[in-house]
């Protein structure tokens, strides 16, 4: 599996992965699917690929994506970045997420980031274990902040000091 720098033309495949989770899982706290254009707009708005690192995993088809962006817009948070990563359902459980996370952490460290934040839907045990293995610590838990499919879910916040 090749991991490369992402580009705007990846937005359509990214939207497909994103929309799968919107329709089938609470891991994305949204009930609205995105078009390729909306995904590209979102990436531009966040500064992904220009200021912030952006990775794509592919082997023929795109199997996953990961990027960093500001955790909060105020300048006092300028060196605190949030991570986002989603894999195609067929790519899960094969170590790809851990590889992409390690590469993203290294790139954030190289860019002088002080701390990384990652919000995980409680109950996503594979993602929670991946963050634990990568050295993140549990920074907090916000119970029942998202309601999807008629159920309330907590956000679990992981943090890594670089």
N, C-alpha and C positions, 0 to 999 in steps of 0.2 A: 504494500500500500504506500503510495507516494503522498507526502504532505508538502504542499507548496503554498506560496503566498496567494491569497485570494484576490479576485478582481471583480469588478462590477458585473461582468457577464456571467458570473456564478449565481446571480440573484435568483434566477428561475429555479434552479435545482435546490437552492437554499430554501426558497418558499415552499417547495414540495415537501421537504423534510419538516419544516416548521408546521405546515398545515396538517401533516399527519398527526402531530402531537396535539394541535388545537382540536382536532376532531375526535381523538381517541384517548387522551390522557390528561391528567391534571398537572403534568410537569410544566406546561406552559399555562400561566394564568391569563388566558385570553380565550374568547369564544369567537374570534374574528380571524378568518383566514386572510393571508396577504397575497396579492398578485406579485409577479416578478418586479414590476415597477415600484410597488409599495415597499418591497424588501430593499431594492436599490436605494430608494429615498431614505429609508430608515438608516441604512449603513452610512449614507452621506451625512445625514443629520447628526449621527453619533461621531463622525470623524473616522470611522473604521476604514482602514486601508490607507489613510493619509497620515494622520497623527498616531493612530493606534494600530497594533498588530492584528492581522487577519489571516487565518489559516484555512486551507481547504484540503481535505483528504480525498484522494480519488484513486480508483483502479478501474479505468474505463468510465464508470459513472461516479458522480460525487457521492461519497459515503458519509461525509460529515463536515461541519464547519465550526470554527471557534474564533472568537475575537475578544478584545478588551475595549473598554470605553470608560469614560469618567463615571465614578460612582454617584457623584452629586455635581451639579453645575457650578456651584460657588467656587471661586478660586482657592479658598482654603483647603479644598479637597483635591487640588490639582495633581497630587502624587498618590492618590488613592483611586485605583481603577477596579472596575467590576468585570468579571469574566462571564462570557456567554458561550455555551457549546451545546450543539445538538448533533446526534448521529442518526443516519438512516437506521431504521429498526433492524435491518439485516446485518448491520455492522456492529451492533451492540454485543458486549460480552467477549470480545476478541482482543482486548488490550488497546484498541485504537484510541479510545478516550483518554487513557493514561498517557499515551505517547503524545497526543495533541496538547494535553494539559501541561506536560513537562516542557514542551517546546514553547508554549505560550508563556509559561512562567519565566523561562530563560530569556525570552525576548523582552518581557516586561522588566526584568532585572537589568538587562543591558540598557534599557531606556531610562533607568534611574527611578523607577517606581518605588515608593516606600512600602505600600501595603496593597494586597489584593483582597477583594471581597467577592464572594460567590453565594448567591441565594439559590437554595435547593428546596423543592417541594418535599415536605416531610413524608417519609414513606418510600422515597426513591433511594432504596438502600444501596444499589450499585453505585449511584452517584455519590452518596454519602461516604461509602468505603473508598472510592477513588480519591476524594478530597482528603480523607484521613491518611491514606498512603502517601499522598503528595506533601504532607506536612502541615496542612491547614488545621486550625483549631476551631472548635465550635464557639462562635462569638455571641450567638443569641438565637432565640426562637420566638417567632411572632405567631401565636396561635390564631387559627381561624381567620386569616386575613384574605383568603381567596375562596370563592364559592364556585364550584364547577360540577356539572352533572348532578346537582342537588346536594352536594356534600361540601363541607367546609374543610379547608386544608391550611396547614401551617407553613410558613416560610422558615427554613433553617438557614442561618447565616454563618458561613464559614469565612475565615480570614487567614491570610498568610502574610507574615512580616518578611519583607525582602531585605 
